[in-house]
Amino acid sequence: MTGTSSRAGQPARRRITSGLSKVFALNPAGLNWPRAVMFLDVALVPLVVFWAIGHEQYLLSAVFGLLFAALDDPGGSYRSRVSHIAVFALLGAGVTALGFGIGGDAWGWLVLAAFVVTLVAGLAVAYGTRRFVTAMLLNLWFIVTLGAASSFHQHARITSYTWAQTVAWAGGSALWIVVTFAGWLIQGRVDRPQPVTELPGDTSRRKLTRPLIMFAVIRALAIAGTVALAFGLDLSHGYWMPIAAMVAMKPNLEQATLVSAQRLTGALIGAVAAALLLLIPTSEHGLRFFAVLRGLEVVALVLLVHGAAIRFWNYALYCAAIAAGVLVLVDLPQPSDYAAEGYRVLWTFCGVGISLLVMLLAGLLAKRTHRATSRSAG
């Protein structure tokens, strides 16, 4: 009887092992350490500046303004690059102002704003894949701003001004413009390819089909729902739920199951890693507490740098690095205790679970639409 049970369990174990090997399969050609080192060199500028002036609460906005401006850089002639990044910086500044401005308001406004921003970002696919990626970056940043604003409001000793967060974002984006200008001069004022060549550059418009619109609506409802749960129920560290849902959710209907599994796995690994890191300063006080916080800021920056290097080496590990870096920076103002870390991981599981349900629903919707199209064509 035992032998039969053991033999029956072998196929299941093989499936699990095979699935994990696919999720964590490595592509050696996907490593790009020069890109990561370049980002680290540039990101050290805002890190040192905010350390010097003693306003580390604005570091998150500056770093993400820099990082996302680099990701959105389309390459080409320098004039077109500057105009494109400048527009992106202005849109990001508006999103920053909105997120930090309403972060302490009634939860209903947060839900409404999250729904509208996520819906608009989802419908941006009509203007091409490139602009869709840009919209997704701003969408993710908006969810992060809600979490950061909530964290600051819960910490009475830290003062965060909306205008200063907006300036920090714009400053980070402007820093990338300065870096690209220096590179343009050094390299002979010639056109340059986009820094992250693996990102799509297609700007051709596409028709908003019913499945795309429905998925954008479902996705917006899912993010709005997680925001409602987090802030409406006043959950302890509940903003980890919408952040996890946004990180884990795939951006369109066509992505493969493997990518979805990698995204989900990475989000969970990143959340657990961030929770463990945030336990380090809980028993420290005074100068040592201050030193540990500064050290964790460096760790978060290094995690983001690794994300830049391993994006196409392994997608699950990339998601883990980005999620851990973001969550550490968001929650550094209030590293707490074991109970809080438990809540953080719990809400991350909930956010990932909600994103999984949304993906399943979107998949069913796509299959139903495909069958209906096939019948009508027949």
N, C-alpha and C positions, 0 to 999 in steps of 0.2 A: 504493500500500500504506500509505504514511504517512497519506494523507488519510483512508483507511478507518479506520485505527486512531484517528485524531483524532476522527472523527465518532462512533466507538463509545464513546470516553471521555466525550463530552459529556453523555449522560444520567446517567452516574455522578457527574460533577461537579455537575450540576444537583441531583441528589438530595442530595449532601453539602451544597451551599449552602443548599438548602431546609431540610434538617434543622437546620443551624446557625442559620439565621434563626429557626426555631421555638424552638430551645433558648434563644436569647438575645433573644427578642421582649420588648419592654418594655411595661409597663402604667402609663402616667403617673399614673393614679388610685391606684395602689398605693403610692406614696411617702408616708411618714408621718414627716417630720422632727421634728415636735413630740414624738412618742413617743420618738424616738432621743435628742433633747436632754434630755428628762426622765430617761431612763435614764443618760445620761452624767453629769448633775448628781448623781444619787444614787450612781452607781458611783464617783465621785471620793472619796466619804467613806471606804470601805474602802481605796482606793488610798493616800490621804494617811495614814490611820491606820497601815497596815502599813509605809509608808515611815518614819513617825516612830518606830515602835518597833523597826524593823530586822528584821522577820520576814516578808519578802516571800514566803516559801514557803507562807504560808497565804492569800495573796491569791486564788489560784485558787478555793479552796473558798468564800470569802466572796462573790466576784463571781458565781459560779454559783448560790449560795444565793439571792442577790438576784435574778438574772435569771430563774431558774426559778420562784421564788415569784411574780414579776410575771406570768410566762406562765400560771401555774396559778390566778391570781386570778379567781374566777368572777363577780365583781361582785355586785350586789344589796344587801341590807341589810348594814350594817357588821358586825353581830354574826355573821351567817352567813359573811361574807368572812373575818373573823378566825379563826373556828373551822376553816374549810376550809384556810386557809393554815397554821395551826398544826399541823394533822394532816399536811399535806404536809411541813412543816419537820421534824416528828418522824420521818416515814418517810425523808426525805432524810438526816437525821442518822444513822439506822441504816444506810443504804446507805453513807454516808461512813465510818462506823466500820468497817464490814465491808471495804470496799475498801482503805482505808489500813492496816487491821489485818492483812490477809492478804497485802498487796502484796509482802512479803519472804519469804513462806513457800514451801514446795515447790509447783511448778507444777501438780500435780494438784489441789490445793485451789482454785487460781485457776480451773481449767477447770470443776470441779464448781460453784463459786459462780457463774461466768458462765452456765453452762447453766441453773441453777435460777432466777436472777434474770431472765434473758431469757425463759424459759418462762412464769414467772408474769406478767411484763409483757405477753407476747403474749396470754395467756388473760384478761387484764383487760378485753378487749373485751366480755366477757359483761356487764359492769356499765355499759355505755354508752360512747359515743365519747369523752366528756369524760374519763372515768376512764382510758380507754385511752391518751389523750394524756398524762395525768399519769404513767402507768406508763412510757411511752416516755421521758419526760424523766428519770425516775429511773434507768431502764435505761441511757440514754446516760451519765448522770453516773457510774454505777458503773464502766463501761468506762474512762471518763476517770480515775477514781480509781486504777484498777489501773496505768494508764500513768504517772500522776504518782508513785505510790508506788514503782514500779520506777525511775523517774528519780531520785528522792531516794536510794534505796538504792545506786545506782551512783555517787553523788556524796558522797564521804566528808566533805567540808567542810560539808555542809548537814544539820542535824538537824531531822527532822520527827516530831512526836508525833501519834499517832492522836487522842488526846483534843483536842488543839489544833485539828486539822483539822475535827473534828466541831463544836467550838465556833464555829469560823470560819464553817462552813456555816450553823449555827443563827443566828449573828449576822447574816449576810447576809439570811436569811429574815426575821428580826425587824426588820431595817432597813426592809424593804418594808412590814411591818405599821405601823411608825411613820409612814412616808410616807403610807400610805393613811389613817391616822388624822388626820394634819394636813390632808390634802385633804378629808376628810369634814367636819371642823370648818369649814374655810374656805368650802366650798360649801354650807353650811347644813344639814348632817347629813341629807342626802337620799340615797336609794338611787342607786348609780352603776352604769353598765354595766361589763362586764368590760373591762379595759384593752386587751387584744388581742381586739377583737371578731370578727376573722376566724377565730379558733380555734373548733372545735365546742363547743357547750354542752349537747349532748344527753346526758342521763343515763339514758335509758330502757334497760332491760335487753334483751338479745338472746340467742337460743339459740346455744349453742356447737355449730355444725355440724361435721361431719367435716372439710371443707376448712379451716375456721378452726383447728381443733385441729392438723391435720397441718402447716399452715403455721407455727403457733407452735412446733411441735416441730422442723421443718426449720430455722427461723430460729435457735432456741436451739442446735441442733447446729452450725450454721454459725459462730455467734459463739464457741461453746466450742472449735470446731476452730481458729479463728484464734488464740484465746488459747493453745491447746496448742502450735501452731506457734511462736508468738512467745516463749513462756516455756519451753516444753519443750525447744526447740532452742537456747535462749539466744541468739536472734538479736540482733544489734546494732540497737538502736532498734526492735525487733520489735513493740513495743506500738502502733506506728503502724498495724499491720495490723488488729487488732480495732477500733481507733477508726475507721479509714477504712471498714471493713465496716459498722459500726453507722451511721455518717453516711450512707453510700451506700444502705443497704438501705431499701426502701420499707416503711411500717408495716403495710400490709394488701394483700389480694389484689385490691382493686377499683381501685387507682390506675392511671392511664393510662401508656402507654409514654413519652409526652413527659415526664411528671414524673420517671419513673425515669431517663431520659437526662439531665435537668437535674440530678438529684441526683448521678449519677455524674460528670458533667462538673464540677460545683461542687466535689466532693470532691477531684478531681485538681488543679484550679486552686488550691484552698486549700492543698493539700499542697506544691505547687511554690512558691507564694508564701511559705509558712512556712519551707521549707528555705532559700530565698534570704535571708530576713530573719535566720535563725539563723546565716548565714555572716558577718554584719556584725561581731559581737564576737570572732570567732576570732583576730584578729591584734592585739587590744587588750589592755592590761595596766593594773593599778593603778587609779587614780582614773578614767581614761578608760573602762576596762572596766566599772566600776561605773555610770558615767553612761550608757553605751550600754545596759546591762541595764535601767535604769530607763526609758530612752526606749522600749525595745522593749515594756515593760509597758504604756506609754501607747498604743503602736501597736496592741497586741493589744486593748486596751480600745476603741480607736476602731474597729477591725474589727468587734467585737461590736456596737458602737453602729450602724454601718452596716448590719449584719445586721438589727437591729431596725427600721431605716428602710425597707429595700428588700425585706422578706419577700414582699410581694405586688406588687412592681415587676418583679422577675425572680427566679425561684426558683433558677436556676443560680448567679447572682451572690450570692444570699443564702447558699446552701450553701458557696460559696467563702469568703465573709467569715467565717462561723461556724467552718468547718474551720480556716482560717488562724489565727483568734484563739485557738481551743482549743489547737492544736498548738504555737503559739508559747509560750503560758503553760505548757503541760506540759513543754516542753523547754528553757525558759530556764535552769534550773539547770546544764545541761551543753551549751551551744552549742559545737560542735566544729569539724570540718574538712570538706573536700570529700567525703571518703569517707563520713563519717557522713551528710551530706546526700543522697548517692546512695542509701544504705541506706534513709533515711527515705522518699524518693520511691518506691523499689523496693517496699518493704513496703506503701506506700499503693496502688500499682498492684495488688499481690496481693490486698489487702483488698477493693478495688473489684471486681476480677475475681471473687472468691469471692461477693460480694454479687450480682453479675450472674448467676452460675450458679444461685444460690438463687432469684432472681426468675424465671429461665427455668423452673426446676423447679416452682416454685409455679404459674406460668402453665400448664404442662402438666397439673399436678394439677387445676387449676380446670377446664380444658377437658374432661379425662377425666370429672370428676365431673358436669359439665354434660351431657355425652353420655349418661352412665349414667342421670341423672335424666330426660332426655328420653325415653330408651327405656322406662324404667319407667312414665312417664306415658302413653306411647303404647300 
